[in-house]
C-alpha cells in the first residue's frame, strides 16, 4: 500500500480596522492612545434606548479595501445581529453584515510552491463593529494564569472590515504571502493602516487536510494570530497535528482552537457551533450603494503596488527586485517618484532610496514621512554625482552628515571641506609631488623597473587619494601620477 499523502486546504479570515476618525455606529473617537474607557457613549456601550447610526466614511473605506482586492461593490447589503455573551460585547450581540456584504468576489495573487502565480479568491469583505479589549492580570498578559480580567470599551464599536478568502491556500507560505499582499493593498488604498502591533489587523485560519485515500479531515478554526510569523507557525503546527491524527486512523474534531504563541501550540477552545444565531438588525435599514457613489469611490483609488512596480520596470528601467522594494510601502514609492520628478536619474535614485535612505530610516527607527532629507534634496545629490561635482564616496559622506546634523546640502559640503568637482589641475600635481618627495624609496623601486606588478604604483596612488581626501578622480590620479614618474 502506498504511503498516505495530505494536501492542506486553508482559508483565511482577516479583520482590518478601517481608517476613520469615529466609530462605525456612533461619533466616539477611534484614537487608540486614549485612556481606557474614555471614548465611549450609550451606543457603543449598548445602553437601553440607544440606536446605531451607520458612519458614511466606514462604508467608503470598506469599498476602497474591497476594490483594492479586485472585489465588486454590491448595490444592496444588510446588517445582522450576531448573538453571543462575552464580557467584551456590551450589547450581547455584534452588528455585522454576515450574509449580505458590501463587496464580494475578488482575489489576491500569491506564488505557489513552484513559484508560479496563483489566485486566491476573496469571497467577500463585510463591515462590522469590533468588540471591547480584554486585559488580563497574568504577567504575560494572557488569560491563562490570570486571577482578574479588565475590559476597555474604547475598542467596542471600532469599524472593522472582515475579509474572507475561499479555501484556495495550500501552505503556510501561501497564507503569509496572501496576508502580506492584502495588508499592502489596503494600505495603498488608504482603507486601513493595518498595523499589526496596534491590533489593526488580526488573523483566523480555517485548516483541514485532504487525504490521498479520499478522506477529508474536518475544518478547524485557529484564532488569536496577530503577526505573520504567528500565522505561519500556527498553520504549520495545525497541519502536523491533524496529519498525525489522520495517519493513526482517528478523526479530527470540528472545533475552534486557540493559538498559544509562547508555547507554539494550538489548544482546544470550543466545539464549532452549528446553530444559526443571526437576525436582521432591526435598527439599521438596508445599505444601498448607487452607481454615483461607486464611481466617486473608484476615482479615489490610487495605483496599486503591482501596477506601480510594473511601471517602474518597463518605463524607468528598474530591476524587478528594486521595484518590489520601493513599492512595498506607498510612502517610500511616493518619495522615490518625487526624486525622479525633481530630475534624478530613476535607476540611481532607486539605488539611493533602497540603500541609503532605507538604511538610515531603519537605524533611526523612523518612517519615511519623518525623514529630514526631502526628495528634491536627494535628487540634487544624485545630480551632483552624475555631473561629477561629487564622487559617490563624497556624496555618501554628505548624506550621512546631513542626516546626523539635520543640515542642508551646501552647508554639509562646506563643513566637510569638500571641493565640488574634485581636486584636479595644479592642486593635484602639487599633492602628487609631495607624495613622491615623501617616499623616495618607493620612487627608486618604480624607476628601477622592479615594480612589475604595479603594487608600489598603487601604493602611491592610494596616498594621493588619501591626501586629496577622496576628492581627486581616480583616473585623473593615474594619469597625473604616471606623468610625474616619467619626469
C-alpha positions as CSV (number, residue, x, y, z in Angstrom):
1,X,0.0,0.0,0.0
2,X,1.3,3.4,-1.0
3,X,2.0,5.9,1.8
4,X,-0.8,8.4,2.5
5,X,-0.2,12.0,1.4
6,X,-2.0,15.0,2.7
7,X,-2.9,18.3,1.0
8,X,-3.6,21.3,3.2
9,X,-6.8,23.2,2.5
10,X,-6.7,26.6,4.1
11,X,-9.0,29.6,4.2
12,X,-8.1,32.9,5.9
13,X,-10.4,35.4,7.7
14,X,-8.7,38.7,8.2
15,X,-10.0,41.6,10.3
16,X,-8.7,45.0,9.4
17,X,-9.6,48.2,11.3
18,X,-10.9,50.7,8.8
19,X,-9.2,54.1,8.8
20,X,-11.9,56.6,10.1
21,X,-11.9,59.2,12.9
22,X,-15.1,57.9,14.5
23,X,-16.6,54.5,15.2
24,X,-18.9,52.6,12.9
25,X,-22.2,53.3,14.6
26,X,-21.5,56.4,16.8
27,X,-19.5,59.6,17.0
28,X,-16.9,58.3,19.5
29,X,-13.2,58.8,18.6
30,X,-11.1,55.9,17.2
31,X,-8.0,57.2,19.0
32,X,-6.1,54.2,20.1
33,X,-3.9,56.1,22.6
34,X,-6.8,57.4,24.7
35,X,-7.1,56.4,28.4
36,X,-9.2,53.3,29.0
37,X,-13.0,53.7,28.8
38,X,-12.9,57.4,27.8
39,X,-14.0,57.1,24.1
40,X,-17.4,55.5,24.9
41,X,-21.1,56.5,24.7
42,X,-24.5,54.9,25.2
43,X,-24.4,53.5,21.7
44,X,-21.1,51.6,21.9
45,X,-21.9,50.6,25.5
46,X,-25.2,49.1,24.4
47,X,-27.3,51.1,26.9
48,X,-31.1,50.7,26.6
49,X,-32.7,53.1,24.2
50,X,-29.6,53.9,22.2
51,X,-29.7,53.5,18.5
52,X,-26.9,52.9,16.0
53,X,-26.3,55.2,13.0
54,X,-24.0,54.0,10.2
55,X,-20.9,56.0,9.6
56,X,-20.7,57.1,5.9
57,X,-16.9,57.1,5.9
58,X,-16.7,53.5,7.1
59,X,-18.7,52.4,4.1
60,X,-16.3,54.2,1.8
61,X,-13.3,52.7,3.4
62,X,-14.8,49.3,3.1
63,X,-15.5,49.9,-0.6
64,X,-11.9,51.1,-1.1
65,X,-10.5,48.0,0.6
66,X,-12.7,45.8,-1.5
67,X,-11.7,47.5,-4.7
68,X,-8.0,47.0,-3.8
69,X,-8.7,43.3,-3.6
70,X,-10.5,43.3,-7.0
71,X,-13.9,42.9,-5.4
72,X,-17.2,44.2,-6.8
73,X,-19.3,46.6,-4.8
74,X,-22.8,45.2,-4.0
75,X,-25.7,47.6,-4.6
76,X,-27.6,46.3,-1.6
77,X,-26.3,44.9,1.7
78,X,-27.7,44.2,5.1
79,X,-26.6,44.3,8.8
80,X,-27.4,41.4,11.2
81,X,-27.2,40.8,14.9
82,X,-24.7,38.1,15.8
83,X,-25.6,37.0,19.3
84,X,-23.2,35.7,21.9
85,X,-22.5,36.6,25.5
86,X,-19.0,37.6,26.4
87,X,-17.9,40.5,28.7
88,X,-16.2,42.2,25.7
89,X,-19.5,42.6,23.9
90,X,-21.7,45.1,25.9
91,X,-24.9,44.7,23.8
92,X,-24.8,40.9,24.0
93,X,-24.7,40.9,20.2
94,X,-22.4,42.2,17.4
95,X,-23.7,44.1,14.5
96,X,-22.2,42.6,11.3
97,X,-23.1,42.2,7.7
98,X,-22.6,38.5,7.6
99,X,-24.5,37.0,4.6
100,X,-25.0,40.2,2.5
101,X,-21.7,42.1,2.4
102,X,-20.8,45.4,0.9
103,X,-18.2,43.9,-1.5
104,X,-17.7,40.4,-2.9
105,X,-15.9,38.2,-5.5
106,X,-12.3,39.4,-5.6
107,X,-8.8,37.8,-5.5
108,X,-5.2,38.2,-4.4
109,X,-2.2,36.7,-6.3
110,X,0.5,34.7,-4.5
111,X,3.3,32.4,-5.6
112,X,2.7,28.6,-5.3
113,X,5.4,26.0,-4.4
114,X,6.8,26.1,-7.9
115,X,7.0,29.9,-8.0
116,X,4.0,30.3,-10.3
117,X,1.4,33.0,-9.7
118,X,-1.8,31.6,-8.2
119,X,-5.1,33.4,-7.5
120,X,-6.6,33.1,-4.0
121,X,-10.2,34.0,-4.3
122,X,-11.7,36.6,-1.9
123,X,-15.3,35.6,-1.1
124,X,-16.2,39.0,0.4
125,X,-15.5,41.8,2.7
126,X,-18.2,42.7,5.2
127,X,-18.5,45.6,7.7
128,X,-18.9,45.0,11.4
129,X,-18.1,46.5,14.8
130,X,-15.2,45.4,17.0
131,X,-15.6,44.0,20.5
132,X,-14.0,45.6,23.5
133,X,-10.4,44.8,24.6
134,X,-9.8,42.4,27.4
135,X,-6.8,42.9,29.7
136,X,-5.7,40.1,32.0
137,X,-3.6,40.3,35.2
138,X,-1.2,37.5,34.3
139,X,2.4,38.7,33.9
140,X,2.4,37.8,30.2
141,X,-1.0,39.4,29.7
142,X,-2.7,36.2,28.7
143,X,-5.9,34.7,30.0
144,X,-4.2,31.5,31.2
145,X,-3.0,32.1,34.8
146,X,-4.8,35.4,35.3
147,X,-6.6,36.0,38.5
148,X,-8.5,39.0,37.3
149,X,-9.5,40.5,33.9
150,X,-10.5,44.0,32.9
151,X,-12.4,45.4,29.9
152,X,-11.5,48.5,28.0
153,X,-14.6,49.5,26.0
154,X,-12.8,52.1,23.9
155,X,-12.4,49.4,21.2
156,X,-16.1,48.5,21.2
157,X,-17.6,49.8,18.1
158,X,-14.4,50.3,16.2
159,X,-15.0,49.9,12.4
160,X,-13.8,46.6,11.0
161,X,-13.7,45.0,7.6
162,X,-13.7,41.2,7.8
163,X,-12.1,39.7,4.6
164,X,-12.9,36.1,4.0
165,X,-11.0,34.0,1.5
166,X,-12.0,30.9,-0.3
167,X,-10.1,27.7,0.9
168,X,-7.6,28.1,-2.0
169,X,-4.5,28.3,0.1
170,X,-2.3,25.2,0.2
171,X,0.6,26.1,2.6
172,X,1.6,28.4,5.4
173,X,3.9,30.2,2.9
174,X,1.0,31.0,0.6
175,X,-1.1,32.1,3.7
176,X,1.6,34.6,4.8
177,X,2.1,36.0,1.2
178,X,-1.7,36.3,0.9
179,X,-1.9,38.3,4.2
180,X,1.1,40.5,3.4
181,X,-0.2,41.3,-0.1
182,X,-3.6,42.1,1.4
183,X,-2.0,44.4,4.0
184,X,0.0,46.2,1.3
185,X,-3.0,46.7,-0.9
186,X,-5.4,48.0,1.8
187,X,-2.7,50.4,3.0
188,X,-2.2,51.7,-0.6
189,X,-6.0,52.3,-0.9
190,X,-6.0,54.3,2.3
191,X,-8.6,52.0,3.7
192,X,-6.6,50.9,6.8
193,X,-3.2,51.3,8.4
194,X,-3.3,47.5,9.1
195,X,-0.7,48.0,11.9
196,X,-0.2,44.5,13.4
197,X,1.5,46.0,16.5
198,X,-1.6,48.0,17.3
199,X,-4.1,45.2,16.7
200,X,-5.4,46.8,13.5
201,X,-5.0,43.5,11.6
202,X,-5.8,40.1,13.0
203,X,-6.0,36.6,11.5
204,X,-8.1,33.5,11.8
205,X,-7.3,30.4,9.8
206,X,-9.6,27.5,8.8
207,X,-7.4,24.5,8.3
208,X,-8.3,21.0,7.1
209,X,-6.4,18.2,5.2
210,X,-7.4,16.2,2.2
211,X,-6.0,12.6,2.3
212,X,-4.8,10.8,-0.8
213,X,-7.2,7.9,0.0
214,X,-10.2,10.2,-0.4
215,X,-10.8,11.1,3.2
216,X,-11.3,14.7,4.3
217,X,-10.3,15.9,7.7
218,X,-12.9,18.3,9.4
219,X,-12.2,22.0,9.3
220,X,-10.6,23.5,12.4
221,X,-10.7,27.3,13.0
222,X,-7.5,28.7,14.6
223,X,-7.7,32.0,16.4
224,X,-5.5,34.6,18.1
225,X,-2.8,35.2,15.5
226,X,-1.6,38.8,15.3
227,X,1.6,38.5,13.3
228,X,2.8,37.0,10.1
229,X,5.1,34.8,12.0
230,X,2.3,33.6,14.3
231,X,0.1,32.9,11.3
232,X,2.9,30.8,9.7
233,X,3.7,28.8,12.9
234,X,0.1,28.2,13.8
235,X,-0.8,26.8,10.4
236,X,2.3,24.6,10.4
237,X,1.5,23.2,13.8
238,X,-2.1,22.6,12.9
239,X,-1.2,20.7,9.7
240,X,1.2,18.5,11.6
241,X,-1.4,17.9,14.4
242,X,-4.2,16.9,12.0
243,X,-1.8,14.8,9.9
244,X,-0.8,12.8,12.9
245,X,-4.5,12.2,13.9
246,X,-5.4,11.1,10.4
247,X,-2.4,8.8,10.0
248,X,-3.4,6.9,13.1
249,X,-6.9,6.4,11.8
250,X,-8.5,9.0,14.1
251,X,-10.9,11.8,13.2
252,X,-10.3,15.5,13.5
253,X,-12.9,17.3,15.6
254,X,-14.5,20.3,14.0
255,X,-13.7,22.9,16.6
256,X,-12.2,26.3,17.4
257,X,-8.7,26.3,18.7
258,X,-6.6,29.0,20.3
259,X,-3.0,29.7,19.2
260,X,-0.6,30.0,22.1
261,X,2.3,31.9,20.6
262,X,4.6,31.4,23.7
263,X,4.2,27.6,23.6
264,X,3.9,27.3,19.9
265,X,0.8,25.1,20.1
266,X,-3.0,25.3,19.4
267,X,-5.3,24.4,22.2
268,X,-9.0,23.4,22.1
269,X,-11.3,26.3,22.8
270,X,-14.8,25.2,21.9
271,X,-16.7,22.8,19.7
272,X,-17.8,24.5,16.5
273,X,-21.4,25.8,16.8
274,X,-23.8,24.7,14.1
275,X,-27.0,26.5,15.1
276,X,-27.8,29.8,13.4
277,X,-27.6,32.9,15.7
278,X,-28.2,35.7,13.3
279,X,-31.2,38.0,12.9
280,X,-31.5,41.1,10.6
281,X,-30.6,44.2,12.6
282,X,-33.9,46.0,13.1
283,X,-32.4,49.4,13.9
284,X,-30.5,49.8,10.6
285,X,-32.0,49.9,7.1
286,X,-30.5,48.1,4.2
287,X,-27.3,49.8,2.9
288,X,-27.9,51.0,-0.7
289,X,-24.9,51.9,-2.8
290,X,-25.8,53.6,-6.1
291,X,-23.6,53.9,-9.1
292,X,-22.7,57.5,-8.5
293,X,-21.3,56.6,-5.1
294,X,-19.3,53.7,-6.6
295,X,-17.9,56.0,-9.3
296,X,-16.8,58.6,-6.7
297,X,-15.0,56.0,-4.6
298,X,-13.5,54.4,-7.7
299,X,-12.0,57.8,-8.6
300,X,-10.3,57.8,-5.1
301,X,-8.4,54.6,-5.8
302,X,-4.7,55.1,-6.2
303,X,-2.4,53.0,-8.4
304,X,-1.9,49.6,-6.8
305,X,1.7,48.3,-5.9
306,X,1.9,45.6,-8.5
307,X,0.9,48.0,-11.3
308,X,3.3,50.6,-9.9
309,X,6.2,48.1,-9.8
310,X,5.5,47.0,-13.4
311,X,5.6,50.7,-14.5
312,X,9.0,51.1,-12.7
313,X,10.4,48.1,-14.5
314,X,9.1,48.9,-18.0
315,X,9.2,52.7,-18.0
316,X,12.1,53.5,-15.7
317,X,14.4,50.6,-16.3
318,X,14.5,49.3,-12.7
319,X,15.0,45.7,-11.8
320,X,12.0,43.7,-10.5
321,X,13.7,43.4,-7.2
322,X,14.3,47.2,-6.9
323,X,10.7,47.9,-8.0
324,X,9.3,45.5,-5.4
325,X,11.3,47.0,-2.6
326,X,10.3,50.6,-3.5
327,X,6.6,49.8,-3.9
328,X,6.3,47.7,-0.7
329,X,5.4,50.9,1.1
330,X,3.3,53.6,-0.6
331,X,5.1,56.5,1.1
332,X,8.5,55.1,0.0
333,X,7.3,54.8,-3.6
334,X,5.9,58.4,-3.4
335,X,9.3,59.6,-2.1
336,X,11.1,57.8,-4.9
337,X,8.8,59.3,-7.6
338,X,9.2,62.8,-6.1
339,X,13.0,62.3,-6.5
340,X,12.6,61.4,-10.2
341,X,10.2,64.2,-10.8
342,X,12.8,66.6,-9.4
343,X,15.2,65.5,-12.0
344,X,17.1,62.5,-10.6
345,X,18.0,59.5,-12.8
346,X,15.4,56.8,-11.9
347,X,17.9,53.9,-11.6
348,X,20.4,55.9,-9.5
349,X,17.6,57.4,-7.4
350,X,16.2,53.9,-6.8
351,X,19.6,52.7,-5.6
352,X,19.9,55.7,-3.2
353,X,16.5,55.2,-1.7
354,X,16.9,51.4,-1.4
355,X,20.4,51.5,0.2
356,X,21.0,54.9,1.9
357,X,17.5,56.2,2.7
358,X,16.1,52.9,4.0
359,X,19.3,52.2,5.9
360,X,19.1,55.4,7.8
361,X,15.4,55.1,8.5
362,X,16.0,51.6,9.8
363,X,18.8,52.8,12.1
364,X,16.8,55.8,13.3
365,X,13.6,53.7,13.7
366,X,11.7,56.4,11.7
367,X,9.1,56.4,8.9
368,X,10.0,58.0,5.6
369,X,7.4,60.7,6.3
370,X,9.6,61.8,9.2
371,X,12.8,61.8,7.1
372,X,14.7,65.1,7.2
373,X,16.1,65.0,3.7
374,X,13.3,65.9,1.2
375,X,13.2,64.0,-2.1
376,X,14.1,67.2,-4.0
377,X,17.3,67.5,-2.0
378,X,18.2,63.8,-2.6
379,X,17.6,64.4,-6.3
380,X,20.1,67.3,-6.2
381,X,22.7,64.9,-4.5
382,X,22.2,62.4,-7.3
383,X,22.5,65.1,-9.9
384,X,25.8,66.3,-8.5
385,X,27.2,62.8,-8.6
386,X,26.1,62.5,-12.2
387,X,27.7,65.8,-13.0
388,X,30.9,64.7,-11.3
389,X,30.7,67.6,-8.8
390,X,30.7,65.0,-6.1
391,X,32.2,61.5,-6.1
392,X,30.0,58.7,-4.8
393,X,32.1,58.5,-1.7
394,X,31.8,62.2,-1.1
395,X,28.0,62.1,-1.7
396,X,27.5,59.4,0.9
397,X,29.6,61.4,3.4
398,X,27.5,64.5,2.7
399,X,24.3,62.4,3.0
400,X,25.3,60.9,6.4
401,X,26.4,64.3,7.7
402,X,23.0,65.8,6.7
403,X,21.1,63.0,8.4
404,X,23.2,63.2,11.6
405,X,23.1,67.0,11.9
406,X,19.9,68.0,10.2
407,X,22.0,70.0,7.8
408,X,21.4,71.5,4.4
409,X,23.3,70.2,1.4
410,X,25.5,73.1,0.7
411,X,26.2,73.6,4.4
412,X,27.2,69.9,4.7
413,X,29.6,70.2,1.7
414,X,31.2,73.2,3.3
415,X,31.5,71.7,6.8
416,X,33.2,68.6,5.4
417,X,35.7,70.7,3.4
418,X,34.7,69.1,0.1
419,X,35.7,70.9,-3.1
420,X,33.0,70.2,-5.6
421,X,34.4,69.0,-8.9
422,X,37.2,67.3,-7.0
423,X,40.9,68.0,-6.7
424,X,42.5,68.5,-10.1
425,X,44.9,70.5,-12.2
426,X,47.8,72.3,-10.3
427,X,46.3,71.2,-6.9
428,X,46.5,67.5,-7.9
429,X,50.1,68.0,-9.4
430,X,51.2,69.5,-6.1
431,X,49.8,66.7,-4.0
432,X,51.5,64.1,-6.2
433,X,54.8,65.9,-6.0
434,X,54.6,66.0,-2.2
435,X,53.7,62.3,-2.0
436,X,56.7,61.3,-4.3
437,X,59.1,63.5,-2.3
438,X,58.0,61.8,0.9
439,X,58.6,58.3,-0.4
440,X,62.0,58.3,-2.2
441,X,62.5,54.5,-1.7
442,X,59.2,53.8,-3.4
443,X,60.1,56.1,-6.3
444,X,63.5,54.4,-6.7
445,X,61.9,50.9,-6.8
446,X,59.5,52.0,-9.5
447,X,62.1,53.7,-11.6
448,X,64.4,50.7,-11.4
449,X,61.7,48.6,-13.1
450,X,61.3,46.2,-10.1
451,X,57.6,47.2,-9.6
452,X,56.5,44.7,-12.3
453,X,53.1,44.0,-10.7
454,X,52.4,47.7,-10.0
455,X,52.0,47.3,-6.3
456,X,54.2,50.3,-5.5
457,X,52.4,52.5,-8.0
458,X,49.1,51.6,-6.4
459,X,50.6,52.4,-3.0
460,X,51.4,55.9,-4.2
461,X,48.0,56.2,-5.9
462,X,46.4,55.4,-2.5
463,X,48.4,58.0,-0.7
464,X,47.4,60.6,-3.3
465,X,43.7,59.8,-2.9
466,X,44.2,60.0,0.9
467,X,45.8,63.4,0.7
468,X,43.1,64.6,-1.6
469,X,40.5,63.4,1.0
470,X,38.9,61.3,-1.7
471,X,38.2,64.3,-3.8
472,X,40.5,63.5,-6.7
473,X,39.1,61.4,-9.6
474,X,40.9,58.0,-9.7
475,X,41.5,58.1,-13.4
476,X,43.0,61.6,-13.3
477,X,45.2,60.5,-10.4
478,X,46.5,57.6,-12.5
479,X,47.3,59.8,-15.5
480,X,48.9,62.6,-13.4
481,X,51.0,60.2,-11.3
482,X,52.2,58.3,-14.4
483,X,53.3,61.6,-16.0
484,X,55.1,62.7,-12.8
485,X,57.0,59.4,-12.6
486,X,58.3,59.8,-16.1
487,X,59.9,63.2,-15.4
